[in-house]
Amino acid sequence: MVRSALPHVTDVTDQDAGAGDGPVLWLVRHGESTWNTLGLAQGHCDQARLTGRGLRQARAVAARLRDRPAVALYVSDLRRALETAAPLAETLGLAATRDARLRERCLGVLEGAATAAIGPAANGLRGDRVVDPDARPDGGESLRDFYRRVAGFADELAAGLSAAPRRATGAERAGEVVVVAHGGTLRMLSAYLRGIPVERMRWEPLGNGCILRSPTGWPAGWRAPGWQAQLTNPDEKE
């Protein structure tokens, strides 16, 4: 497969929302890590670093979002996300706010194991479907735990944005928020913002360095069906 120079951007709009009527939320998955290349489950383990390709993906994300009127940058506190966010923070002139709720799912004793060897009894997933949201690896989180953790972040962010002065103009009114996190975290956010319960989630492919965009008008319609994320990246191998 021919690899594109830049990560894919999914430009999603809510046709029912007025243009420029609220902030936009950008969701970014971290660049390729050393453990991604080895096929290892990362979870909360913080040993992995970005590869050379991952660093290029991070710079490409910054190039894609450099002209956006972003007013806040939230980042998982794990190193692979922080390394991805670094060029973006510099480009946008924003401080990165670390939030542990944006971490990947904790996999407990399975962190460092081969991802392909982890089955539904431990991770609750079969193919691209959630089959048991309460399956939990020893010392780790269930998908339901993970969903609730990420939902707490989304609720707090939406409440803060909704409380902004209604008469604000310029960047305060049209300001955008960027979140740099992990594949599982972005899938959870995408499902929650669409009002999809964890039991009905799909676990679709999401490439390193992907960027997803919320519906126009978020958070006014923040859990409306307008969030139609296509979780794919032409920069990744099939």
Buried (B, 14 or more C-beta within 10 A) or exposed (E): EEEEEBBBBBEBBBEEBEEEBBBBBBBBBBBBBBBBEEEBBBBBBBEBEBBEBBBBBBBBBBBBBEEBBBBBBBBBBBBBBBBBBBBBBEBBEBEBBBBEBBBBBBBBEBBBBEBEEBEBEBBBBEEEEBBBBEBBBEEBBBBBBBBBBBBEBBEEBBEEBEEBEEEEEEEEBBBBBBBBBBBBBBBBBBBBBBEBEBEEBEBBEBBBBBBBBBBBBBBBBBBBEBBEBEBBBBBBEE
